[in-house]
Amino acid sequence: MKATYSLSHSLIAAAHPSTIDLIINFGADNETDNQITRRPLNLSLVIDRSGSMAGKSLLKCLLQTGVSLINLESAVNFNFPKTC
């Protein structure tokens, strides 16, 4: 397995607090590892729709969920449980 990383900012201020994101990507070491057939993944998503998630929080959650689903491989089986 090969791992690469990057930071959200190229410079970090020494005397000022700030938030820096560390992005880690994992991949196969060589091309033969990419050709291994993977078993399908069964994925269930549960999204909190309670009062504390109303408004912008819920919208951000739904948008990020959509982005995540688009980026998944085709061998993923989705399960959207009914809400209670």
C-alpha positions as CSV (number, residue, x, y, z in Angstrom):
1,M,0.0,0.0,0.0
2,K,1.2,3.5,-0.9
3,A,0.2,6.5,1.1
4,T,0.6,10.2,0.1
5,Y,-0.3,13.3,2.0
6,S,-0.8,17.0,1.5
7,L,-1.7,19.9,3.7
8,S,-4.5,22.4,3.0
9,H,-2.0,25.3,3.5
10,S,1.5,25.4,2.3
11,L,2.6,27.8,5.0
12,I,1.8,27.6,8.7
13,A,2.0,30.8,10.8
14,A,4.1,30.3,14.0
15,A,2.4,32.7,16.4
16,H,-1.2,32.5,15.2
17,P,-3.7,29.7,15.8
18,S,-5.1,28.2,12.6
19,T,-6.8,25.1,11.3
20,I,-4.8,22.9,8.9
21,D,-6.3,19.9,7.1
22,L,-4.2,16.9,6.5
23,I,-5.3,14.9,3.4
24,I,-4.1,11.3,3.2
25,N,-4.6,9.2,0.1
26,F,-4.1,5.5,0.1
27,G,-3.4,3.5,-3.1
28,A,-1.9,0.3,-4.4
29,D,1.9,0.0,-4.7
30,N,1.9,-1.1,-8.3
31,E,-0.5,-1.7,-11.2
32,T,-1.0,-5.4,-10.5
33,D,-2.6,-4.5,-7.1
34,N,-5.1,-2.3,-9.0
35,Q,-6.3,-5.3,-11.0
36,I,-7.4,-7.4,-7.9
37,T,-11.2,-7.9,-7.9
38,R,-12.8,-6.5,-4.8
39,R,-15.9,-7.9,-3.2
40,P,-18.9,-5.5,-3.4
41,L,-19.3,-3.2,-0.4
42,N,-22.7,-2.9,1.3
43,L,-23.1,0.7,2.5
44,S,-25.9,2.1,4.7
45,L,-26.3,5.8,5.3
46,V,-28.1,7.2,8.3
47,I,-28.5,11.0,8.3
48,D,-29.6,12.8,11.4
49,R,-32.7,15.0,10.6
50,S,-33.4,16.1,14.2
51,G,-33.9,19.8,15.2
52,S,-30.2,20.3,15.9
53,M,-29.4,19.4,12.3
54,A,-31.9,21.8,10.8
55,G,-31.0,24.4,8.3
56,K,-27.4,24.8,7.1
57,S,-26.1,21.8,9.0
58,L,-28.5,19.4,7.3
59,L,-27.9,21.0,3.9
60,K,-24.1,20.7,4.3
61,C,-24.5,17.1,5.4
62,L,-26.7,16.2,2.4
63,L,-24.3,17.9,-0.1
64,Q,-21.3,16.2,1.3
65,T,-23.1,12.9,1.2
66,G,-23.9,13.4,-2.4
67,V,-20.2,14.2,-3.2
68,S,-19.1,11.1,-1.3
69,L,-21.6,8.8,-3.2
70,I,-20.4,10.2,-6.5
71,N,-16.8,9.4,-5.6
72,L,-17.4,5.8,-4.6
73,E,-16.7,2.9,-7.0
74,S,-19.4,1.1,-8.9
75,A,-19.1,-2.0,-6.8
76,V,-20.9,-0.4,-3.9
77,N,-24.4,-1.5,-3.0
78,F,-26.4,1.3,-1.4
79,N,-29.0,0.8,1.3
80,F,-31.2,3.7,2.2
81,P,-33.1,2.7,5.3
82,K,-36.6,4.2,5.9
83,T,-36.8,6.8,8.5
84,C,-38.8,6.2,11.7
